[in-house]
Amino acid sequence: MYAIVEIAGHQYKVQQDQRLYVNRLKDDEGAKVSFDRVLLVDDGSKVTVGAPAVPGAAVNATVERHLKGDKVLVFKKKRRKGYQKMNGFRPSLTELVIKDIALGGKAKKAAPKKAEAGDEQAEAKPAAKKPAAKKPAAKKPAAKKAAPKKDAADKPAAKKPAAKKPAAKKPAAKKPAAKKPAAKKPAAKKAAPKKKAEDKGEE
């Protein structure tokens, strides 16, 4: 048999006659303590899970002694900055011995919870049926809006051929401008060789 119990802000799995080290408690050495925040209990045949704690369950223990744990080193470094820092501390602990795990009155409180869960489900079912009746009413205005969309699609079809006519006039103005500079270049090259032939005859 074991239980999951919360002690000093931490959760521990405990069994009978187990020795446990927890954060420092205020109780004196030799005192008897009880922890009622039991989150889970397993008695060998049935597992009981709390929400968040198991009602009526408790873990009884005895404070053996207060002590300090092993040293914990904390090293900090920032690379390429020349910064290094190392600190250490010894945590303050309390040694406990688990005496027993008590389970009292859990069966009586668990029965009414199941009945309450059934009532909540019964109330939720009629609430879900009301919005189902409103859905067919929303379909009628959707059919009326689809009719004007078809008329709008027919109008732009008549404007498309009018836009194609001005597009054919633009490339006609560019063709005669490209022919004029091509005729001037060969005339300048033919005049040069005639002068050289006359110079050779005079010599």
SVG drawing of the C-alpha trace seen along z (x, -y; Angstrom):
<svg xmlns="http://www.w3.org/2000/svg" viewBox="-37 -62 91 68">
<polyline fill="none" stroke="black" stroke-width="0.4" points="0.0,0.0 1.3,-3.4 0.1,-7.0 1.1,-10.2 1.1,-13.0 2.1,-16.7 4.5,-17.8 6.0,-21.3 5.2,-22.1 6.6,-18.8 4.9,-15.5 6.3,-12.3 5.4,-8.6 5.3,-7.2 4.8,-3.7 4.5,-2.6 7.8,-2.6 9.5,-4.6 12.2,-7.2 11.7,-10.4 13.7,-13.7 11.6,-16.8 12.0,-20.6 12.5,-21.9 9.3,-21.8 8.5,-23.9 7.7,-21.0 10.1,-19.9 12.0,-16.7 10.0,-13.7 6.6,-15.4 3.8,-13.6 2.6,-15.2 -0.3,-14.4 -0.6,-15.4 -4.2,-15.4 -3.4,-16.5 -3.2,-13.0 -3.5,-13.0 -3.6,-9.3 -4.0,-6.1 -3.4,-2.5 -4.4,0.2 -3.4,3.1 -6.9,3.8 -8.2,0.3 -6.6,-3.0 -8.3,-6.1 -7.4,-9.5 -8.3,-12.7 -9.8,-15.8 -7.4,-17.3 -7.2,-15.4 -8.7,-12.2 -11.4,-13.0 -10.7,-11.5 -7.2,-10.2 -4.2,-11.2 -0.5,-10.3 0.8,-10.1 4.5,-10.5 7.0,-11.3 9.7,-14.0 13.0,-12.2 15.5,-15.1 16.4,-18.3 19.6,-18.3 21.4,-19.8 21.8,-18.1 24.8,-17.7 26.3,-20.9 24.8,-22.0 27.2,-24.0 25.8,-26.8 28.2,-27.8 27.6,-30.7 29.7,-31.7 29.4,-34.1 31.7,-33.1 34.0,-35.7 33.2,-38.1 35.6,-37.0 32.7,-36.3 32.7,-33.3 30.8,-32.9 30.4,-29.8 28.2,-29.7 27.1,-26.8 24.6,-26.0 23.4,-23.2 19.6,-22.7 17.8,-22.5 15.9,-19.2 13.7,-17.3 13.8,-13.5 10.4,-11.9 9.3,-8.3 6.0,-7.3 3.9,-5.5 0.7,-4.7 -1.7,-5.8 -5.2,-6.4 -8.3,-5.9 -11.4,-7.1 -14.9,-8.1 -13.9,-8.1 -16.7,-5.7 -19.5,-7.9 -18.3,-11.1 -17.6,-9.4 -21.3,-8.3 -22.9,-11.8 -20.4,-13.0 -21.5,-10.4 -25.1,-11.5 -24.2,-15.2 -22.3,-14.3 -25.5,-12.6 -27.6,-15.7 -25.2,-17.9 -25.4,-15.7 -29.2,-15.7 -29.3,-19.5 -26.9,-19.8 -28.9,-17.6 -32.1,-19.9 -29.9,-22.9 -28.3,-21.4 -31.6,-20.7 -32.7,-24.4 -30.1,-25.7 -30.9,-22.8 -34.4,-24.2 -32.9,-27.6 -30.7,-26.2 -33.4,-25.7 -34.5,-29.4 -31.0,-30.6 -31.1,-28.8 -33.9,-30.9 -32.1,-34.2 -29.1,-32.5 -31.1,-31.4 -32.3,-35.0 -28.8,-36.4 -27.7,-34.0 -30.1,-35.4 -28.6,-38.9 -25.1,-37.5 -26.1,-35.9 -27.3,-39.2 -24.0,-40.9 -22.1,-38.2 -24.0,-38.8 -23.2,-42.6 -19.4,-42.5 -19.6,-39.9 -20.8,-42.7 -18.0,-45.1 -15.1,-42.7 -15.1,-43.1 -15.0,-46.9 -11.7,-46.8 -9.9,-44.7 -10.2,-47.4 -7.8,-50.1 -5.1,-47.5 -4.5,-46.8 -3.7,-50.4 -0.6,-50.8 2.0,-48.6 1.2,-50.1 2.9,-53.4 6.3,-51.8 7.1,-50.0 8.2,-53.0 10.5,-54.5 12.9,-51.5 13.6,-51.6 15.1,-55.1 18.5,-54.7 19.4,-51.5 19.8,-53.2 22.3,-55.9 25.2,-53.6 26.2,-51.8 26.4,-55.1 29.3,-56.4 31.4,-53.2 31.4,-53.3 32.9,-56.8 36.1,-56.0 37.6,-53.3 37.1,-55.6 39.6,-58.2 42.4,-55.6 42.2,-54.4 42.7,-57.9 45.8,-58.4 47.5,-55.3 47.0,-56.4 48.8,-59.8 51.9,-58.1"/>
</svg>
